[in-house]
Amino acid sequence: MNDPLNLKRFIRTVDNFPIDGISFRDITSLIETPEAFAKTCDELTKIAQDFGAEIVASIESRGFIFAGTIARDLSLPFVLARKPGKLPNETYKKSFNLEYGSTSIEIQKNTVIGNNQKVVIVDDLVATGGTAIACAELFTENFNVKNSDILILSIIDLPDLGGSKLIKEKGFAIKTIIDY
């Protein structure tokens, strides 16, 4: 179990949430602890900067908490990837499966992204990889961003669920801070 910043102690495991059989990793303790939150945000910003990020995108909703600090710290545009019906303009939509169901994610069509820009997609956790891959594919399919120009950036990786492996197989980079 990888935890170089000693942050795992701020993450609770909640069994049988949101449905029976799921062990939910709850990051609210990390967010509620200023030192841990700052350390996490600083590390995510460093990783994004090292990648050469030019756009920060984030997946609803916990990813927004961290992506906003990265975008602010690096003075980069911040693109929201949201559940259907939450964005006010026309959107591109991608459906995908979760470990406990299926859903869709959307990005506004009026978002300005260049072909050769590097995009960092931020979320709190990678499980099966479905959400991150769907978001990345919105960029590759609709904004012509190359797979190699996308970094999936997350606090937690659950490698036993195979998401990080699948992300790599799809040709996207992935970095996480904590492995469970």
VORO-319926 format. One record per residue (C-alpha): residue number from 1; x, y, z; residue in three letters. Coordinates in steps of 0.02 Angstrom, whole numbers, plus 50000, padded with zeros to 5 digits. Layout:
// residues N
@resi = NUM u = X v = Y w = Z resn = ALA
...
***
This chain:
// residues 180
@resi = 1 u = 50000 v = 50000 w = 50000 resn = MET
@resi = 2 u = 50079 v = 50161 w = 49940 resn = ASN
@resi = 3 u = 50058 v = 50316 w = 50050 resn = ASP
@resi = 4 u = 50215 v = 50425 w = 50035 resn = PRO
@resi = 5 u = 50132 v = 50580 w = 50111 resn = LEU
@resi = 6 u = 50055 v = 50486 w = 50259 resn = ASN
@resi = 7 u = 49878 v = 50536 w = 50210 resn = LEU
@resi = 8 u = 49790 v = 50369 w = 50222 resn = LYS
@resi = 9 u = 49754 v = 50398 w = 50406 resn = ARG
@resi = 10 u = 49635 v = 50539 w = 50353 resn = PHE
@resi = 11 u = 49529 v = 50425 w = 50242 resn = ILE
@resi = 12 u = 49389 v = 50322 w = 50317 resn = ARG
@resi = 13 u = 49320 v = 50162 w = 50244 resn = THR
@resi = 14 u = 49129 v = 50152 w = 50250 resn = VAL
@resi = 15 u = 49067 v = 49977 w = 50215 resn = ASP
@resi = 16 u = 48909 v = 49945 w = 50114 resn = ASN
@resi = 17 u = 48898 v = 50121 w = 50042 resn = PHE
@resi = 18 u = 48821 v = 50174 w = 49926 resn = PRO
@resi = 19 u = 48758 v = 49995 w = 49906 resn = ILE
@resi = 20 u = 48790 v = 49828 w = 49993 resn = ASP
@resi = 21 u = 48960 v = 49755 w = 49952 resn = GLY
@resi = 22 u = 49048 v = 49920 w = 49915 resn = ILE
@resi = 23 u = 49184 v = 49985 w = 50032 resn = SER
@resi = 24 u = 49177 v = 50173 w = 50006 resn = PHE
@resi = 25 u = 49337 v = 50275 w = 50035 resn = ARG
@resi = 26 u = 49278 v = 50434 w = 50121 resn = ASP
@resi = 27 u = 49393 v = 50583 w = 50097 resn = ILE
@resi = 28 u = 49294 v = 50705 w = 50204 resn = THR
@resi = 29 u = 49414 v = 50685 w = 50351 resn = SER
@resi = 30 u = 49558 v = 50731 w = 50236 resn = LEU
@resi = 31 u = 49465 v = 50886 w = 50174 resn = ILE
@resi = 32 u = 49418 v = 50934 w = 50353 resn = GLU
@resi = 33 u = 49600 v = 50927 w = 50411 resn = THR
@resi = 34 u = 49686 v = 51085 w = 50347 resn = PRO
@resi = 35 u = 49864 v = 51014 w = 50350 resn = GLU
@resi = 36 u = 49813 v = 50855 w = 50258 resn = ALA
@resi = 37 u = 49707 v = 50950 w = 50133 resn = PHE
@resi = 38 u = 49847 v = 51075 w = 50096 resn = ALA
@resi = 39 u = 49976 v = 50935 w = 50078 resn = LYS
@resi = 40 u = 49860 v = 50843 w = 49957 resn = THR
@resi = 41 u = 49824 v = 50997 w = 49852 resn = CYS
@resi = 42 u = 50008 v = 51045 w = 49845 resn = ASP
@resi = 43 u = 50057 v = 50871 w = 49785 resn = GLU
@resi = 44 u = 49919 v = 50866 w = 49652 resn = LEU
@resi = 45 u = 49973 v = 51038 w = 49590 resn = THR
@resi = 46 u = 50155 v = 50981 w = 49579 resn = LYS
@resi = 47 u = 50106 v = 50826 w = 49479 resn = ILE
@resi = 48 u = 49998 v = 50930 w = 49360 resn = ALA
@resi = 49 u = 50137 v = 51056 w = 49337 resn = GLN
@resi = 50 u = 50266 v = 50919 w = 49304 resn = ASP
@resi = 51 u = 50150 v = 50847 w = 49170 resn = PHE
@resi = 52 u = 50142 v = 51017 w = 49086 resn = GLY
@resi = 53 u = 49955 v = 51038 w = 49110 resn = ALA
@resi = 54 u = 49871 v = 51175 w = 49008 resn = GLU
@resi = 55 u = 49691 v = 51130 w = 49054 resn = ILE
@resi = 56 u = 49623 v = 51062 w = 49218 resn = VAL
@resi = 57 u = 49464 v = 50960 w = 49204 resn = ALA
@resi = 58 u = 49371 v = 50880 w = 49345 resn = SER
@resi = 59 u = 49239 v = 50749 w = 49374 resn = ILE
@resi = 60 u = 49088 v = 50789 w = 49481 resn = GLU
@resi = 61 u = 49087 v = 50813 w = 49627 resn = SER
@resi = 62 u = 49232 v = 50776 w = 49745 resn = ARG
@resi = 63 u = 49358 v = 50803 w = 49606 resn = GLY
@resi = 64 u = 49301 v = 50985 w = 49597 resn = PHE
@resi = 65 u = 49370 v = 51017 w = 49771 resn = ILE
@resi = 66 u = 49547 v = 50974 w = 49718 resn = PHE
@resi = 67 u = 49544 v = 51029 w = 49536 resn = ALA
@resi = 68 u = 49494 v = 51205 w = 49584 resn = GLY
@resi = 69 u = 49651 v = 51226 w = 49688 resn = THR
@resi = 70 u = 49761 v = 51159 w = 49547 resn = ILE
@resi = 71 u = 49682 v = 51276 w = 49419 resn = ALA
@resi = 72 u = 49702 v = 51423 w = 49537 resn = ARG
@resi = 73 u = 49882 v = 51382 w = 49584 resn = ASP
@resi = 74 u = 49937 v = 51358 w = 49403 resn = LEU
@resi = 75 u = 49822 v = 51493 w = 49327 resn = SER
@resi = 76 u = 49743 v = 51368 w = 49208 resn = LEU
@resi = 77 u = 49568 v = 51352 w = 49135 resn = PRO
@resi = 78 u = 49453 v = 51237 w = 49235 resn = PHE
@resi = 79 u = 49332 v = 51125 w = 49137 resn = VAL
@resi = 80 u = 49186 v = 51041 w = 49226 resn = LEU
@resi = 81 u = 49133 v = 50863 w = 49184 resn = ALA
@resi = 82 u = 48959 v = 50841 w = 49257 resn = ARG
@resi = 83 u = 48812 v = 50724 w = 49266 resn = LYS
@resi = 84 u = 48679 v = 50746 w = 49132 resn = PRO
@resi = 85 u = 48571 v = 50901 w = 49141 resn = GLY
@resi = 86 u = 48687 v = 51000 w = 49257 resn = LYS
@resi = 87 u = 48773 v = 51110 w = 49127 resn = LEU
@resi = 88 u = 48681 v = 51258 w = 49047 resn = PRO
@resi = 89 u = 48746 v = 51244 w = 48867 resn = ASN
@resi = 90 u = 48744 v = 51106 w = 48735 resn = GLU
@resi = 91 u = 48854 v = 50961 w = 48788 resn = THR
@resi = 92 u = 48950 v = 50812 w = 48728 resn = TYR
@resi = 93 u = 48894 v = 50658 w = 48823 resn = LYS
@resi = 94 u = 48978 v = 50491 w = 48861 resn = LYS
@resi = 95 u = 48894 v = 50344 w = 48948 resn = SER
@resi = 96 u = 48991 v = 50219 w = 49052 resn = PHE
@resi = 97 u = 48975 v = 50085 w = 49186 resn = ASN
@resi = 98 u = 49020 v = 50103 w = 49369 resn = LEU
@resi = 99 u = 49058 v = 49965 w = 49493 resn = GLU
@resi = 100 u = 48877 v = 49984 w = 49553 resn = TYR
@resi = 101 u = 48778 v = 50043 w = 49401 resn = GLY
@resi = 102 u = 48790 v = 50150 w = 49246 resn = SER
@resi = 103 u = 48779 v = 50336 w = 49209 resn = THR
@resi = 104 u = 48841 v = 50473 w = 49091 resn = SER
@resi = 105 u = 48955 v = 50622 w = 49100 resn = ILE
@resi = 106 u = 48950 v = 50783 w = 48999 resn = GLU
@resi = 107 u = 49064 v = 50927 w = 48947 resn = ILE
@resi = 108 u = 48999 v = 51086 w = 48867 resn = GLN
@resi = 109 u = 49024 v = 51100 w = 48679 resn = LYS
@resi = 110 u = 49076 v = 51282 w = 48695 resn = ASN
@resi = 111 u = 49230 v = 51234 w = 48797 resn = THR
@resi = 112 u = 49387 v = 51297 w = 48711 resn = VAL
@resi = 113 u = 49525 v = 51167 w = 48700 resn = ILE
@resi = 114 u = 49665 v = 51160 w = 48572 resn = GLY
@resi = 115 u = 49719 v = 50999 w = 48486 resn = ASN
@resi = 116 u = 49891 v = 50997 w = 48566 resn = ASN
@resi = 117 u = 49846 v = 51053 w = 48740 resn = GLN
@resi = 118 u = 49886 v = 50942 w = 48888 resn = LYS
@resi = 119 u = 49736 v = 50902 w = 48998 resn = VAL
@resi = 120 u = 49739 v = 50843 w = 49178 resn = VAL
@resi = 121 u = 49578 v = 50758 w = 49234 resn = ILE
@resi = 122 u = 49557 v = 50763 w = 49423 resn = VAL
@resi = 123 u = 49449 v = 50649 w = 49529 resn = ASP
@resi = 124 u = 49460 v = 50588 w = 49708 resn = ASP
@resi = 125 u = 49472 v = 50402 w = 49671 resn = LEU
@resi = 126 u = 49504 v = 50276 w = 49532 resn = VAL
@resi = 127 u = 49408 v = 50112 w = 49553 resn = ALA
@resi = 128 u = 49356 v = 50025 w = 49392 resn = THR
@resi = 129 u = 49414 v = 50173 w = 49287 resn = GLY
@resi = 130 u = 49248 v = 50197 w = 49199 resn = GLY
@resi = 131 u = 49220 v = 50378 w = 49249 resn = THR
@resi = 132 u = 49398 v = 50434 w = 49212 resn = ALA
@resi = 133 u = 49404 v = 50345 w = 49044 resn = ILE
@resi = 134 u = 49234 v = 50416 w = 48993 resn = ALA
@resi = 135 u = 49294 v = 50591 w = 49037 resn = CYS
@resi = 136 u = 49459 v = 50567 w = 48943 resn = ALA
@resi = 137 u = 49366 v = 50500 w = 48792 resn = GLU
@resi = 138 u = 49256 v = 50655 w = 48789 resn = LEU
@resi = 139 u = 49416 v = 50753 w = 48759 resn = PHE
@resi = 140 u = 49491 v = 50633 w = 48631 resn = THR
@resi = 141 u = 49329 v = 50608 w = 48533 resn = GLU
@resi = 142 u = 49262 v = 50786 w = 48534 resn = ASN
@resi = 143 u = 49412 v = 50902 w = 48557 resn = PHE
@resi = 144 u = 49545 v = 50798 w = 48466 resn = ASN
@resi = 145 u = 49658 v = 50788 w = 48618 resn = VAL
@resi = 146 u = 49784 v = 50646 w = 48601 resn = LYS
@resi = 147 u = 49778 v = 50505 w = 48730 resn = ASN
@resi = 148 u = 49960 v = 50542 w = 48773 resn = SER
@resi = 149 u = 49912 v = 50723 w = 48815 resn = ASP
@resi = 150 u = 49792 v = 50669 w = 48953 resn = ILE
@resi = 151 u = 49838 v = 50632 w = 49133 resn = LEU
@resi = 152 u = 49712 v = 50554 w = 49252 resn = ILE
@resi = 153 u = 49757 v = 50625 w = 49424 resn = LEU
@resi = 154 u = 49680 v = 50557 w = 49582 resn = SER
@resi = 155 u = 49709 v = 50548 w = 49768 resn = ILE
@resi = 156 u = 49665 v = 50363 w = 49787 resn = ILE
@resi = 157 u = 49692 v = 50212 w = 49676 resn = ASP
@resi = 158 u = 49605 v = 50046 w = 49710 resn = LEU
@resi = 159 u = 49719 v = 49939 w = 49598 resn = PRO
@resi = 160 u = 49629 v = 49776 w = 49640 resn = ASP
@resi = 161 u = 49477 v = 49842 w = 49545 resn = LEU
@resi = 162 u = 49581 v = 49861 w = 49386 resn = GLY
@resi = 163 u = 49542 v = 50041 w = 49341 resn = GLY
@resi = 164 u = 49720 v = 50107 w = 49339 resn = SER
@resi = 165 u = 49776 v = 49960 w = 49230 resn = LYS
@resi = 166 u = 49633 v = 49990 w = 49108 resn = LEU
@resi = 167 u = 49673 v = 50177 w = 49100 resn = ILE
@resi = 168 u = 49853 v = 50136 w = 49053 resn = LYS
@resi = 169 u = 49795 v = 50008 w = 48924 resn = GLU
@resi = 170 u = 49689 v = 50144 w = 48843 resn = LYS
@resi = 171 u = 49847 v = 50250 w = 48823 resn = GLY
@resi = 172 u = 49813 v = 50379 w = 48958 resn = PHE
@resi = 173 u = 49937 v = 50424 w = 49094 resn = ALA
@resi = 174 u = 49884 v = 50403 w = 49275 resn = ILE
@resi = 175 u = 49956 v = 50467 w = 49439 resn = LYS
@resi = 176 u = 49886 v = 50438 w = 49613 resn = THR
@resi = 177 u = 49947 v = 50482 w = 49787 resn = ILE
@resi = 178 u = 49880 v = 50334 w = 49887 resn = ILE
@resi = 179 u = 49854 v = 50152 w = 49838 resn = ASP
@resi = 180 u = 49738 v = 50039 w = 49937 resn = TYR
***
